[in-house]
Amino acid sequence: MNINDLKIIDTHHHLWDPTTKKYDWLTASGHEVFNHVYRKENFINDFQGLNVIKSVHVQAEINLADTVYETEWMQQISEAENDSNDNKLPNAIIGFADFLDSYVEKTLEMHLQYPNFRGIRHILNYDKNNKEISHAKFDYLKEDLWLNNFSLLEKYNLSFDLSILFNQTEDALKLVNKYSNTLFIINHTLSPINIDEKNINVWLDKIKLLSSLDNVAIKLSGFGEFNSSWTQESIRPLILESVKNFGVERCMFGSNFPVDKYLSSSRYVDYWTAYFNTVSDFSESEIDKLFYKNAEKFYRI
């Protein structure tokens, strides 16, 4: 088996265009590295040479007023008439909705107008002692209204892309247990910030907790975001320990492009080659599950 022949579903990428003035964060001070147009043609150019058959677009922090527009735009991109059947990307859309919003159910219904819409991602990353690594302004996992409105995902058969820091695991477990009929998909290998071979057990303890629940899967991605100088050897234990605990049935790979592209010097093919080399001694069936079959199942594509 060769990486160039292997079927791939990229379970985590973004498209954005700051020239539309719908992405204030891209043009904000300190985010200059991200302030580039990254459209479908850029994505296709990045994965050229690899057999990327499908993809999952994850919400890219478009301005709050435009969250449904983002889903509509992704649907239009997927259905573009000038595309070949091989490039009907993205095949699944993960949007945004704020469960603190009293109109959140209406937002979900509007997202659901678009057939590729599959679920919600809300970046919950929060550490009260470290604002630098906190994306959220407060801890949503401790907000009763947010927790109660979360039930709408089950009502509409939607999944939740769970983006947290590993120190939030215990609170996340309460949410996962409360909504046992909702599929939770952990983003970016549970954010292994500053994790190396010396302290990997700190992260691994949280992986073991989350993997104990059947309604949780994990995306092995985000390595360039959390370590711009990552190597195949540095991510190998993170991948193998995730697979060991979640099992080959509940793991899948993603690129996190263009975020990982801009934060690391690595190319798209470098990430996927490292993934393939790490699991190259797995069976062909297991490799297929990790690279595309699990993604087809979990994202219903």
Secondary structure as UniProt FT lines:
FT   TURN            3..5
FT   STRAND          7..13
FT   HELIX           18..20
FT   HELIX           24..27
FT   TURN            29..30
FT   HELIX           32..34
FT   HELIX           40..46
FT   TURN            47..49
FT   STRAND          51..58
FT   HELIX           64..66
FT   HELIX           67..78
FT   TURN            81..82
FT   HELIX           85..87
FT   STRAND          92..95
FT   TURN            99..100
FT   TURN            102..103
FT   HELIX           104..111
FT   TURN            112..113
FT   TURN            115..116
FT   STRAND          117..123
FT   TURN            128..129
FT   HELIX           131..133
FT   HELIX           140..142
FT   HELIX           144..149
FT   TURN            150..151
FT   HELIX           152..155
FT   TURN            156..157
FT   STRAND          159..163
FT   HELIX           166..168
FT   HELIX           169..178
FT   TURN            179..181
FT   STRAND          184..186
FT   HELIX           188..190
FT   TURN            193..194
FT   TURN            197..199
FT   HELIX           200..211
FT   TURN            214..215
FT   STRAND          216..220
FT   HELIX           223..226
FT   TURN            228..229
FT   HELIX           232..246
FT   HELIX           248..250
FT   STRAND          251..253
FT   HELIX           259..263
FT   HELIX           268..278
FT   TURN            279..281
FT   HELIX           284..288
FT   HELIX           289..293
FT   HELIX           294..298
FT   TURN            299..300
//
